[in-house]
């Protein structure tokens, strides 16, 4: 398996974890329990978890009324793909 395959696998696993964090936060919101901070949720999207955050927002209908999330998460998801694409492109050129 090539090195960039590991990068893609890590990306998928990380985004699954971020998706589950968004689901856990929604569950905590419904049960009126301690919540994950908005700063942490945005940070997870920034740290290559944009896809998991975006899908989590849609599936769990979580944070969809917050402009901060409806704007930042899709932009971070696009940024994540640009960075991953650039890394794979640079690897393939070498």
N, C-alpha and C positions, 0 to 999 in steps of 0.2 A: 504494500500500500504506500502511496506517495505521501509526502509530508503534508501537502495541502488537503488530503483526505482527512487527516487527523484534525486539521483546523476546522473543516466543515463539520465533522462529527462533534467536536467540542462546541461549536456554534449552535448546533441543533440541541444538544443536551442542555447547554446553558439557557437557551430560550425556553425549553420545556420547564426548567426550574423557575424561571421568571414568570412564566404563565401560571404555574402552581402557586407562586407567591401572591399574584394578583387574585387568584381564587381564594386563597387563605384569608387575605385582607377583606374580601367581600363577605366571606363567611363570618369573620369577626365583626364586621359592621352590622350584619343582621342580628347577631347575638349580643350586640352592645358590649363587646369586650375590647381589651387593649388592641390598638391598631398599629399597623406599620406606617411610618411617617410618609407623607407625600414626597419629601426630599429623597427618602430611600427608594421609593417606587420609581421616581424619575432617574435616580442614579443607576438603578438596575437596567433601565432602558438605555441609558448612555453607555454603559459598560457592555455593549454588544448584545443587550437583551431587548432591543426595540421590537422585534417580531413577536416575542413571547408576551411583551407588555401590550402590544397592539391587539393581538388575538385574545389575550386575557380581558382586555377592556370590552371587546365585542361579545365574547362568549358569556362572561359573567355580568355584563352591563354595569361595569364598575368604572367610576371616574369619568363617565361619558358626558357629564354635565359640567365638568371643570375645563374651562378654556385652556388652562395650563397643560392639561393632559391631552386634550383633543388636538392641540397644535404641536406640542413638544414631542409626543410619542411617535406620530407618523414621521416627523422630520428626523428624529433620532434613528428610526428604523431605516430610512433612506440613507442616512449617514453611515449606519452600520454596514449596509450592503455595499456602499461605495468603498469603505475601508477593506472589507473582506475581498471584494473584487480586485482592488488594487494589490492586495497582498498575494492573491493567487496569480494575478497577471505578472507581478514582479518575480514570483517563484518560477513561473513557466518560462520567463525570458532568460533566466539564469542557467 
